[in-house]
Amino acid sequence: MKTHKLTLPLNSETILSLSPGDKVLLSGTLYTARDKAHRRLVELIQQNKPLPFTLSETAIFYCGPSPIPPGKVCGAIGPTTSSRMDAYTPTLLEHGLKVMIGKGERSYSVQAAIKQHQALYLVATGGVAAYLSKHVTKFELFLWPELGAEAIYKMEVVDFPCYVSN
């Protein structure tokens, strides 16, 4: 197992150099998104409307952040079960998504789509949400506040720890 310090955006060459089990310390801009936000992103694509961010230049973190405690940059940010996004993932990959972070296994069709589009699925350890939040330097509501914890948040991370799955 190797450890890689990587900064977003990632290119295909970097992605292809990684192996399952490798540790990645990821820095750059991430967007949180869960089921409802994924559905809305896919609806924008189906309506030929622009997406609110460039998929190829960032990563989507399957996360529903907890409220921000006083004096903290963000609340706990534990990963959400990734298979809940499987229905939407192939469409987002077709439109440029390169990096996803979550927990758990992906369906066979999503694994195939990840490989086809030279993308990367990283897993973040569940149960350490408070620890993960220590790697966040900036955190802000980005889109669809009416979705509450399922809204999209923009976050800047430094050495955010995760592991290569697919």
Stockholm file with secondary structure:
# STOCKHOLM 1.0

chainA/1-166         MKTHKLTLPLNSETILSLSPGDKVLLSGTLYTARDKAHRRLVELIQQNKPLPFTLSETAIFYCGPSPIPPGKVCGAIGPTTSSRMDAYTPTLLEHGLKVMIGKGERSYSVQAAIKQHQALYLVATGGVAAYLSKHVTKFELFLWPELGAEAIYKMEVVDFPCYVSN
#=GR chainA/1-166 SS CCEEEEESSCCHHHHHTCCTTCEEEEEEEEEECCHHHHHHHHHHHHTTCCCSSCGGGSEEECBCCCCCCTTCSCCCCCBCBGGGGTTTHHHHHHTTCCEEEEBSCCCHHHHHHHHHTTCEEEECCTTCHHHHHTTEEEEEEEECGGGGGGSEEEEEEEEEEEEECC
#=GC SS_cons         CCEEEEESSCCHHHHHTCCTTCEEEEEEEEEECCHHHHHHHHHHHHTTCCCSSCGGGSEEECBCCCCCCTTCSCCCCCBCBGGGGTTTHHHHHHTTCCEEEEBSCCCHHHHHHHHHTTCEEEECCTTCHHHHHTTEEEEEEEECGGGGGGSEEEEEEEEEEEEECC
//
